[in-house]
């Protein structure tokens, strides 16, 4: 049966479907992309106007601000066709804007007993607040004026708000005038009582109308600027949102209970531990918690004091306590946020490290004394490091109950793309479908380990695309609408070094290696298998799992490390590795001298290799080592565990002599099951060793005197050397040094400077 693609849904049907979607569920990025796609199509004026209104509503829902773009889209919609949907959108946004407070701070009360400077300062504050409110009035007036384009009457609430707005606008100007008139009479201890009374009456009348405005707001709906609304607007983090929301309502319950006179003997701790990888929103959540604490009366201020080790630890005895107490004093009333708190307790640090002093001082201040209960502490950092840090400090751990631990997971690919679209929209750009596919490739390349920056990394990628788009536009003097507002796949083509040219270089280098014919065939066979499996997968055909871990067996100097480096580059070019680098290790890089540290050391080395190849030279040494019994086994067990955990993000090559490697694999079934590819590196024959000497000689800018190569081969046939290519390199370097010593003791020409003779290799006739 012939496969038929589902026909594209007509624009009119899409728009009709979107009209039935609630404002809170509209997606700005998708709407803008739809609007771009619909450009030039046969949309009716009403459909185009409604689509513009949807974009305005979606942007307001995301940013909770009436910015230039919201204003442009909505005015354009009203001008195109003042349809019922556009009117409904406008009234919805006006109602949301009414939730904003008229004044950004409390209006100071001016008393007769205030000294003259105090009266002037308070009067200036009032004038400043009135001017800010006046700006809001003019913005609202402009928005309300759009309602005149509609024939149908507005709702009773909107009409009442429009009437109140006119009164408030007139009163704001009157208060400013009366305040200035009063201020001019302030001189020494004197100020006009008449002007003060007039000023007070204007303020009282203004407050009367602003209170009516406040009363009109729907008490059942949350303010669009509440912490919970801001939390819900964050991408992803569903589990975190539920936890913080529950915490919010508990604090609200606690506040109401206190209001009714009930007592809490044991109040819930405000101290939190927030863990997560970079860019997952730890600082954002901390600031949101501070706002919640303040809004619900748990703390008098919503300020967050952000510090790290450098703000707390001093250089000498006594300075650390002083620095820590200064920070605590600044944080009183709000939240103290300590980023990467575990850096206070450095493993293996000596007595000169005062991180523990910070912890002791902090615990004491949280528990007793004048600052106890007057500030909250939020610790943030990586999950594993934070867990070890808290368990090593029982006194500190007891101040952070397990229920107050919040873990922020890494964002999924869909969530990262949504974040990217928000960044683009904030900069008045949209992403094409092709750009999103290219962006996903960039994300996959960067998302190797826990150091991936999540939202921060994605933002940087989008800004980089904007940078290259702008540079290209200016270079071509092309300032079309597409170049100014659309990020396509070309904008994300930066740093794209997976080209056929680079791949060919890796293959060329492999072919240039002397000898190793069977090794080259094995690598080519494996890479060919990878290519075909990838192609089958793309065509929807079943593909066989690719086993890329390998054992390179052979004596030293046979090219194992060199081939491993090329192997990693080839796999990178094929798209199977994200970084394609090689990390060379041995027993000493993986095994520590005491219990528990070997696993950490091995994990650290594996972390370095993620996205590339971990090359363990003389891997069988993990089974050996006097006085360190069991530590090698710990390294092997950790290696197996991490290979399973990181799967395709890590390729391991075990290298060394064949027999000991087999013994290593036999020691751990989990290890042996992961290595299916065995490549043997034979020793070089004398002719190949001669080629290697010639290669190094020419590589260093020298040449062999005629007859020298034959003499070298003849010598090696009589006395086969050990060390293979490595020994040939050493031999050549030693010959170069002897040539230099020979020349300085005799007359020589320019040609002599580049010639190596038999005697330089210690060969006699």
C-alpha positions as a printed Julia matrix, in Angstrom:
765×3 Matrix{Float64}:
   0.0     0.0    0.0
   1.38    3.39  -0.98
   2.37    5.6    1.95
   0.74    9.02   1.86
   1.77   11.94   4.02
  -0.89   13.63   6.07
  -1.98   16.77   4.19
  -0.91   20.09   5.67
  -3.68   21.67   7.76
  -4.96   24.88   6.07
  -4.03   28.14   7.81
  -7.69   29.02   8.37
  -8.25   25.75  10.26
  -5.12   26.31  12.36
  -6.26   29.82  13.29
  -9.75   28.61  14.17
  -8.22   25.95  16.41
  -6.01   28.57  18.08
  -9.03   30.82  18.74
 -10.35   28.06  20.99
  -7.05   27.86  22.9
  -6.76   29.67  26.24
  -4.38   32.63  26.33
  -2.15   30.91  28.89
  -1.57   27.96  26.52
  -0.61   29.99  23.44
   3.0    29.48  22.34
   4.59   32.69  21.07
   7.36   31.02  19.07
   4.96   28.74  17.19
   2.58   31.62  16.52
   5.34   33.83  15.12
   6.55   30.95  12.93
   2.97   30.41  11.69
   2.66   34.14  10.99
   5.89   34.06   8.95
   4.68   31.01   7.01
   1.29   32.63   6.35
   2.87   35.78   4.88
   1.62   36.18   1.32
  -1.1    33.54   1.7
  -4.79   34.2    1.26
  -5.53   35.05   4.92
  -8.57   37.2    5.52
  -8.12   40.49   7.37
  -9.88   39.02  10.4
  -7.63   35.95  10.44
  -4.49   38.07  10.19
  -5.74   40.41  12.94
  -6.65   37.52  15.22
  -3.23   35.91  14.66
  -1.52   39.19  15.59
  -3.68   39.44  18.73
  -2.7    35.87  19.65
   0.99   36.76  19.32
   0.48   39.79  21.56
  -1.34   37.71  24.2
   1.23   34.9   24.08
   4.12   37.35  24.48
   2.41   39.11  27.4
   1.74   35.75  29.05
   5.42   34.8   28.69
   7.0    38.12  29.72
   4.19   39.58  31.88
   5.06   42.98  30.49
   3.48   45.28  27.92
   6.57   45.79  25.8
   7.04   47.36  22.37
   6.31   44.11  20.53
   3.03   43.46  22.41
   1.96   47.03  21.69
   2.86   46.8   17.98
   1.07   43.5   17.4
  -2.09   44.54  19.21
  -2.32   47.96  17.55
  -1.75   46.31  14.18
  -4.53   43.81  14.96
  -6.97   46.57  15.95
  -6.13   48.54  12.8
  -6.46   45.48  10.53
  -9.82   44.26  11.85
 -11.34   45.07  15.27
 -12.84   41.58  15.48
 -14.52   40.05  18.55
 -11.37   37.97  19.21
  -9.14   41.06  19.1
 -11.51   42.89  21.47
 -11.56   39.92  23.83
  -7.74   39.82  23.78
  -7.45   43.54  24.48
  -9.84   43.36  27.43
  -8.0    40.33  28.82
  -4.67   42.18  28.68
  -6.17   45.33  30.21
  -7.52   43.26  33.11
  -4.06   41.74  33.59
  -2.42   45.18  33.55
  -4.81   46.37  36.26
  -3.09   43.97  38.66
   0.04   46.11  38.59
   0.31   48.43  41.64
   0.04   52.17  41.06
   2.99   52.94  43.31
   6.31   51.07  43.41
   6.91   51.98  47.08
   4.98   53.2   50.11
   4.01   56.89  50.07
   5.91   58.54  52.97
   3.84   60.41  55.56
   5.06   63.98  56.17
   4.69   65.07  59.81
   4.76   68.56  61.3
   7.55   67.42  63.62
   9.86   66.44  60.73
  12.81   68.78  60.27
  12.94   70.83  57.07
  15.32   68.54  55.2
  13.23   65.52  56.13
  10.09   67.25  54.83
  11.81   68.14  51.56
  13.18   64.63  51.09
   9.77   63.02  51.69
   8.07   65.51  49.39
  10.57   64.76  46.63
   9.91   61.04  47.14
   6.16   61.63  46.74
   6.72   63.65  43.56
   8.98   60.92  42.15
   6.41   58.19  42.88
   3.63   60.31  41.33
   5.71   60.79  38.17
   6.22   57.03  37.87
   2.49   56.48  38.34
   1.8    59.19  35.75
   3.88   57.28  33.21
   1.77   54.21  33.91
  -1.38   56.3   33.52
  -0.32   57.48  30.04
   0.52   53.91  29.01
  -2.87   52.66  30.22
  -4.63   55.61  28.59
  -3.07   54.68  25.24
  -4.16   51.07  25.67
  -7.72   51.97  26.7
  -7.97   54.29  23.68
  -7.78   51.23  21.41
 -11.23   50.21  22.69
 -12.74   53.1   20.72
 -12.22   51.1   17.51
 -14.85   48.54  18.59
 -18.56   49.03  18.08
 -19.61   46.55  20.74
 -19.57   47.99  24.28
 -16.89   46.84  26.7
 -17.6    44.91  29.89
 -18.85   46.81  32.94
 -15.51   46.31  34.69
 -13.56   47.77  31.77
 -15.94   50.77  31.49
 -15.62   51.41  35.22
 -11.84   51.12  34.98
 -11.79   53.6   32.09
 -13.74   56.15  34.16
 -11.49   55.62  37.18
  -8.4    55.99  35.02
  -9.45   59.47  33.91
  -9.96   60.54  37.54
  -6.62   59.05  38.64
  -4.76   60.75  35.78
  -6.1    64.19  36.73
  -5.38   63.61  40.43
  -1.78   62.52  39.81
  -1.04   65.85  38.17
  -2.84   67.73  40.97
  -0.81   65.92  43.66
   2.45   66.78  41.86
   1.44   70.44  41.62
   0.32   70.6   45.27
   3.49   68.83  46.45
   5.69   71.33  44.62
   3.68   74.24  45.96
   4.09   72.91  49.51
   7.82   72.24  49.02
   8.48   75.88  48.11
   7.14   76.99  51.51
   9.51   74.79  53.52
  12.12   77.0   55.16
  13.8    76.11  58.43
  11.13   75.04  60.88
   8.41   76.79  58.87
   6.08   75.28  56.2
   2.67   76.48  55.02
  -0.11   74.64  56.83
  -2.56   75.68  54.14
  -0.42   74.22  51.36
   0.15   71.1   53.44
  -3.58   70.65  53.94
  -4.22   71.08  50.22
  -1.47   68.55  49.48
  -2.93   66.05  51.98
  -6.45   66.44  50.58
  -5.24   65.78  47.02
  -3.4    62.67  48.21
  -6.45   61.45  50.13
  -8.67   61.88  47.07
  -6.14   60.05  44.89
  -5.97   57.18  47.39
  -9.78   57.0   47.35
  -9.77   56.33  43.61
  -6.75   54.01  43.61
  -8.43   51.96  46.36
 -11.51   51.64  44.16
  -9.2    50.51  41.37
  -7.67   47.91  43.7
 -11.11   46.72  44.8
 -12.1    46.14  41.17
  -9.38   43.58  40.68
 -10.56   40.01  40.76
  -9.38   38.76  44.12
  -9.66   35.19  42.98
  -6.92   35.56  40.41
  -3.26   35.77  41.32
  -1.24   38.82  40.39
   0.65   38.25  37.13
   3.76   39.3   39.02
   3.4    36.87  41.94
   6.26   34.41  42.57
   3.99   31.47  41.75
   3.03   32.93  38.37
   6.69   33.58  37.61
   7.49   30.01  38.65
   4.82   28.58  36.34
   6.22   30.58  33.43
   9.6    28.83  33.76
  10.27   26.14  31.18
  10.13   22.56  32.46
  10.87   21.81  36.15
   7.38   20.37  36.75
   8.36   18.44  39.89
  10.16   21.5   41.29
   7.13   23.69  40.58
   4.86   21.32  42.51
   7.24   21.24  45.47
   7.7    25.02  45.65
   3.96   25.58  45.19
   3.22   23.23  48.11
   5.78   25.07  50.2
   4.15   28.4   49.25
   0.71   27.3   50.38
   2.08   25.88  53.62
   3.68   29.25  54.44
   0.37   30.94  53.6
  -1.38   28.53  55.98
   1.25   29.25  58.64
   0.7    33.01  58.28
  -3.09   32.68  58.52
  -2.78   30.43  61.58
  -0.64   33.03  63.34
  -3.15   35.75  62.46
  -5.82   33.77  64.29
  -3.64   33.49  67.38
  -2.41   29.92  67.1
   1.17   29.14  68.1
   3.93   27.18  66.34
   6.47   25.68  68.7
   8.49   24.31  65.78
   8.27   26.44  62.67
   9.34   24.98  59.36
  12.92   25.76  58.37
  13.43   28.33  55.63
  16.9    26.97  54.85
  17.17   25.18  51.52
  19.59   23.08  49.49
  19.26   23.49  45.72
  21.22   21.09  43.54
  21.59   20.88  39.8
  24.02   21.2   36.95
  24.97   24.61  35.51
  22.18   26.59  33.88
  19.29   24.65  35.44
  17.96   27.69  37.35
  19.39   27.36  40.87
  19.87   31.1   41.37
  16.47   31.85  39.82
  14.7    29.44  42.2
  16.61   30.93  45.16
  15.41   34.44  44.26
  11.88   33.14  43.84
  11.97   31.53  47.3
  13.16   34.84  48.77
  10.16   36.59  47.19
   7.83   33.93  48.6
   9.34   34.29  52.09
   8.86   38.05  51.93
   5.38   37.99  50.39
   4.09   35.6   53.06
   5.73   37.45  55.95
   8.4    34.87  56.77
  11.18   37.43  56.15
  11.06   41.25  56.13
  13.09   41.59  52.91
  13.17   39.75  49.58
  16.82   40.56  48.87
  19.2    37.69  48.12
  22.87   38.11  49.03
  24.82   35.89  46.62
  28.27   34.78  47.8
  30.85   32.06  47.2
  33.99   30.86  48.98
  35.98   33.99  48.09
  33.5    36.2   50.0
  33.77   34.11  53.18
  37.25   32.62  53.58
  40.08   34.81  54.83
  43.83   34.51  54.42
  44.78   34.32  58.09
  43.42   33.34  61.51
  40.55   35.6   62.56
  39.85   37.09  59.14
  37.49   34.27  58.13
  35.18   34.78  61.14
  35.16   38.52  60.44
  34.33   38.11  56.74
  31.64   35.52  57.45
  29.95   37.63  60.14
  30.0    40.68  57.85
  28.2    38.67  55.17
  25.65   37.35  57.69
  24.95   40.89  58.93
  24.27   42.0   55.36
  21.93   39.04  54.81
  19.82   39.6   57.95
  16.16   39.97  57.0
  16.68   38.23  53.67
  18.38   35.21  52.11
  22.07   34.25  52.09
  22.78   32.27  48.91
  26.08   30.33  48.93
  27.0    29.02  45.49
  29.13   25.85  45.29
  29.02   25.65  49.08
  31.07   22.44  49.09
  34.13   24.46  48.04
  34.27   25.58  51.69
  35.44   22.06  52.62
  38.23   21.1   50.24
  39.25   17.46  50.36
  42.81   17.01  51.55
  43.15   20.67  52.55
  45.6    21.33  55.36
  45.34   23.47  58.46
  45.85   26.67  56.47
  42.43   26.24  54.83
  39.76   28.08  56.84
  36.66   26.76  55.05
  35.59   24.76  58.11
  35.73   27.97  60.14
  33.11   29.46  57.8
  30.86   26.45  58.36
  31.23   26.6   62.15
  30.59   30.37  62.21
  27.55   30.02  59.94
  26.01   27.18  61.98
  26.49   29.17  65.2
  24.79   32.24  63.69
  21.88   30.16  62.36
  21.38   28.41  65.7
  21.88   30.98  68.44
  22.75   34.59  69.1
  21.26   37.78  67.76
  20.92   36.57  64.14
  19.25   33.19  64.78
  16.01   32.89  62.8
  16.5    36.3   61.19
  17.8    35.11  57.84
  17.53   32.07  55.58
  20.44   30.18  54.03
  20.28   28.53  50.62
  23.16   26.28  49.56
  23.59   25.52  45.87
  25.81   23.33  43.71
  26.31   19.96  42.01
  24.26   17.06  43.5
  27.05   14.57  44.29
  29.46   17.15  45.7
  26.69   18.68  47.84
  25.68   15.28  49.21
  29.26   14.49  50.3
  29.68   17.99  51.74
  26.56   17.77  53.92
  27.36   14.26  55.15
  30.82   15.37  56.21
  29.28   18.22  58.26
  26.53   16.78  60.53
  26.01   20.1   62.34
  25.31   21.88  59.07
  23.24   19.02  57.65
  20.82   19.12  60.58
  19.89   22.72  59.65
  18.77   21.63  56.18
  16.03   18.95  56.46
  15.8    16.47  53.59
  12.36   17.8   52.68
  13.97   21.18  52.0
  16.28   19.74  49.33
  15.31   20.71  45.79
  16.98   19.05  42.81
  16.76   20.75  39.43
  17.12   18.2   36.61
  18.79   18.94  33.3
  16.42   20.31  30.68
  15.19   17.92  28.0
  15.92   18.68  24.35
  12.36   20.0   23.8
  12.7    22.27  26.83
  16.07   23.57  25.64
  14.56   24.38  22.24
  11.7    26.22  23.96
  14.26   28.23  25.95
  16.14   28.98  22.72
  12.95   30.23  21.09
  12.32   32.52  24.06
  15.84   33.96  23.77
  15.3    34.53  20.05
  11.92   36.19  20.63
  13.35   38.43  23.35
  15.74   39.71  20.69
  12.99   40.01  18.04
  14.11   36.95  16.07
  12.34   33.74  15.14
  13.85   30.32  14.42
  13.05   28.37  11.27
  12.47   24.61  11.44
  15.85   24.05   9.75
  17.52   26.32  12.32
  16.0    24.27  15.14
  17.41   21.06  13.62
  20.86   22.64  13.34
  20.58   24.01  16.89
  19.8    20.5   18.17
  23.06   19.29  16.6
  24.99   22.01  18.44
  23.27   21.11  21.71
  24.05   17.41  21.28
  27.68   18.27  20.62
  27.95   20.37  23.79
  25.79   18.18  26.04
  28.55   15.77  27.04
  28.7    15.82  30.84
  27.35   17.69  33.87
  29.38   20.77  32.93
  26.9    21.45  30.09
  25.36   24.86  30.79
  21.72   23.95  29.97
  19.71   27.2   29.58
  22.88   29.31  29.74
  24.58   27.27  27.0
  21.52   27.43  24.75
  21.25   31.19  25.22
  24.89   31.54  24.19
  24.27   29.43  21.07
  21.35   31.62  19.99
  23.31   34.82  20.66
  26.21   33.37  18.64
  23.82   32.71  15.74
  22.55   36.31  15.98
  26.17   37.52  15.91
  26.97   35.58  12.75
  23.65   36.56  11.14
  24.38   40.23  11.82
  27.95   40.02  10.55
  26.76   38.31   7.34
  24.01   40.91   6.79
  26.39   43.84   7.23
  29.04   42.26   5.01
  26.52   41.79   2.19
  24.73   45.09   2.96
  21.52   43.06   3.05
  19.08   44.49   5.59
  15.93   42.74   4.43
  13.27   41.75   6.95
  14.46   38.14   6.76
  18.04   39.12   7.63
  16.86   41.34  10.5
  14.34   39.01  12.14
  14.84   35.37  11.08
  17.5    32.9   12.26
  17.83   30.17   9.64
  20.13   27.14   9.39
  22.96   29.28   7.99
  23.0    31.36  11.18
  23.82   28.18  13.11
  26.56   26.99  10.74
  29.31   28.47  12.94
  31.91   26.14  14.45
  30.75   23.36  12.16
  34.02   21.53  11.67
  32.57   18.1   10.91
  33.41   18.42   7.23
  34.52   15.86   4.72
  37.83   17.67   4.5
  38.63   17.08   8.16
  37.48   13.49   7.95
  39.67   12.93   4.91
  42.64   14.28   6.87
  42.15   11.62   9.57
  41.93    8.89   6.92
  44.97   10.3    5.13
  46.98   10.28   8.33
  45.93    6.7    9.01
  47.02    5.62   5.51
  50.34    7.44   5.92
  51.26    5.36   8.94
  54.07    2.97   8.13
  53.1    -0.7    8.16
  50.09   -1.71  10.29
  48.25   -3.02   7.2
  45.91   -5.28   9.18
  45.28   -2.57  11.8
  44.26   -0.1    9.09
  41.91   -2.65   7.57
  40.28   -3.31  10.95
  39.7     0.42  11.6
  38.32    0.94   8.09
  36.08   -2.1    8.41
  34.7    -0.81  11.72
  34.09    2.71  10.38
  32.4     1.29   7.26
  30.1    -0.75   9.49
  29.25    2.43  11.44
  28.43    4.34   8.23
  26.11    1.65   6.91
  24.31    1.23  10.25
  23.75    4.99  10.38
  22.34    4.97   6.86
  20.05    2.02   7.66
  18.83    3.83  10.77
  18.06    6.99   8.75
  16.05    4.92   6.26
  14.06    3.29   9.04
  15.72   -0.12   8.65
  16.74   -2.23  11.66
  20.29   -1.48  12.77
  22.71   -3.6   14.78
  24.02   -2.08  18.03
  27.49   -0.64  17.46
  30.2    -1.89  19.82
  33.01    0.68  19.74
  35.05   -0.24  22.83
  38.25   -1.96  21.73
  41.37   -3.77  22.88
  44.64   -2.72  21.23
  47.21   -5.42  21.95
  50.87   -5.36  21.03
  54.33   -4.45  22.31
  55.31   -0.82  23.04
  56.02    1.49  20.1
  53.73   -0.23  17.6
  51.4     2.78  17.12
  48.57    1.98  19.52
  48.27    5.53  20.92
  48.63    7.12  17.47
  45.91    4.91  15.98
  43.66    5.54  19.01
  43.96    9.29  18.4
  42.97    8.86  14.73
  40.21    6.41  15.72
  38.65    9.03  18.01
  38.82   11.68  15.27
  37.22    9.38  12.7
  34.36    8.52  15.1
  33.89   12.22  15.78
  33.62   12.97  12.06
  31.08   10.16  11.74
  28.99   11.85  14.44
  29.41    9.09  17.03
  31.53   11.19  19.4
  30.68   14.69  20.55
  34.24   15.9   21.15
  36.53   13.34  19.57
  39.45   13.91  21.93
  41.77   11.28  23.38
  42.58   11.0   27.09
  45.6     8.78  27.75
  45.75    7.24  31.24
  47.57    4.6   33.23
  47.17    2.94  36.61
  48.48    5.97  38.51
  45.73    8.18  37.0
  42.98    5.84  38.22
  44.14    4.21  41.45
  44.58    6.01  44.78
  46.33    4.82  47.91
  43.37    4.59  50.25
  39.78    3.35  50.35
  37.13    5.43  48.59
  39.49    7.67  46.66
  40.06    5.29  43.73
  36.42    5.51  42.61
  36.54    9.32  42.76
  39.84    9.41  40.87
  38.55    7.03  38.18
  35.29    8.98  37.79
  37.25   12.23  37.41
  39.36   10.76  34.59
  36.25    9.36  32.91
  34.61   12.78  33.19
  37.57   14.24  31.27
  37.1    11.63  28.53
  33.33   11.99  28.03
  32.55   12.68  24.4
  35.85   11.11  23.37
  38.08    8.09  23.93
  39.63    6.95  27.22
  42.87    5.14  26.37
  44.16    3.04  29.29
  47.77    2.12  28.6
  49.08   -1.08  30.18
  45.55   -1.59  31.52
  46.46   -4.92  33.14
  48.51   -2.96  35.71
  45.16   -2.34  37.43
  45.42   -5.91  38.72
  48.91   -5.4   40.09
  50.67   -3.19  42.59
  52.15   -4.24  45.94
  50.51   -2.69  48.97
  47.45   -1.5   47.05
  45.46   -4.74  46.88
  41.8    -4.14  46.09
  42.23   -0.59  44.81
  42.77   -1.76  41.23
  39.61   -3.86  41.46
  37.76   -0.77  42.69
  38.97    1.1   39.6
  37.8    -1.72  37.31
  34.37   -1.91  38.99
  33.99    1.87  38.72
  35.03    1.75  35.06
  32.38   -0.87  34.26
  29.73    1.12  36.14
  30.6     4.38  34.34
  30.74    2.68  30.91
  27.17    1.5   31.51
  26.07    4.89  32.8
  27.5     6.96  29.93
  26.9     4.38  27.2
  27.69    5.91  23.76
  29.13    9.07  25.32
  32.31    7.21  26.29
  34.56    4.86  24.33
  37.27    2.93  26.17
  40.38    1.39  24.62
  42.46   -1.02  26.68
  46.07   -1.25  25.5
  49.04   -3.48  26.29
  50.41   -6.97  25.77
  47.8    -9.49  24.64
  48.12  -12.16  27.36
  47.94   -9.81  30.39
  45.0    -7.96  28.77
  43.11  -11.26  28.46
  43.76  -11.92  32.17
  42.37   -8.48  32.99
  39.19   -9.12  31.0
  38.77  -12.54  32.62
  38.89  -10.94  36.07
  35.59   -9.11  35.56
  32.7   -10.52  33.47
  31.16   -7.05  33.19
  34.38   -5.74  31.67
  34.87   -8.59  29.21
  31.28   -8.33  27.93
  31.9    -4.75  26.82
  34.94   -5.42  24.64
  34.12   -7.22  21.4
  36.73   -5.64  19.13
  40.34   -6.85  19.33
  43.0    -5.24  17.16
  46.52   -6.67  17.21
  49.51   -4.39  16.59
  52.45   -6.53  15.4
  56.07   -5.52  15.8
  57.56   -3.74  12.77
  59.91   -5.65  10.46
  63.36   -4.2    9.75
  62.31   -2.57   6.47
  59.42   -0.79   8.21
  61.77    0.3   10.98
  64.05    1.71   8.28
  61.11    3.67   6.84
  60.33    4.97  10.32
  63.92    6.22  10.77
  63.71    7.91   7.36
  60.4     9.52   8.34
  61.75   10.98  11.6
  64.98   12.08   9.9
  63.08   14.03   7.23
  60.52   15.27   9.75
  63.36   16.92  11.71
  64.81   18.5    8.53
  67.68   16.07   7.94
  68.58   13.41   5.39
  70.52   10.15   5.53
  73.86    9.93   3.78
  73.72    7.41   0.91
  74.32    3.91   2.23
  73.31    4.79   5.79
  69.77    3.35   5.54
  71.07    0.07   4.15
  73.63   -0.1    6.95
  70.9     0.55   9.54
  68.69   -2.22   8.13
  71.61   -4.62   8.0
  72.48   -3.8   11.62
  68.9    -4.36  12.77
  68.76   -7.71  11.0
  71.8    -8.8   12.99
  70.61   -7.31  16.3
  66.8    -6.78  16.32
  66.0    -3.7   18.45
  63.3    -3.44  21.1
  60.78   -0.62  21.35
  59.66   -0.51  17.7
  58.77    3.01  16.43
  59.5     4.65  19.78
  63.02    3.21  19.76
  63.58    4.44  16.18
  62.58    7.96  17.2
  64.98    7.88  20.16
  67.75    6.49  17.95
  67.25    9.28  15.39
  67.27   12.01  18.05
  70.47   10.61  19.56
  72.07   10.55  16.08
  71.19   14.22  15.6
  72.93   15.08  18.87
  76.04   13.08  17.88
  76.09   14.81  14.48
  76.1    18.19  16.21
  78.95   17.13  18.49
  80.89   15.79  15.49
  80.46   18.98  13.46
  81.68   21.39  16.15
  84.98   19.49  16.25
  85.7    19.71  12.51
  85.36   21.94   9.48
  81.89   21.66   7.93
  79.82   23.08   5.08
  76.18   24.14   4.98
  75.27   20.81   3.42
  76.85   18.97   6.35
  74.28   20.58   8.69
  71.49   18.42   7.27
  73.23   15.08   6.73
  73.27   12.15   9.17
  76.03    9.59   8.65
  76.47    5.98   9.75
  78.82    7.03  12.53
  76.1     9.26  14.01
  74.08    6.07  14.55
  77.18    4.42  16.09
  77.54    2.15  13.1
  81.06    1.13  12.04
  82.27   -0.1    8.69
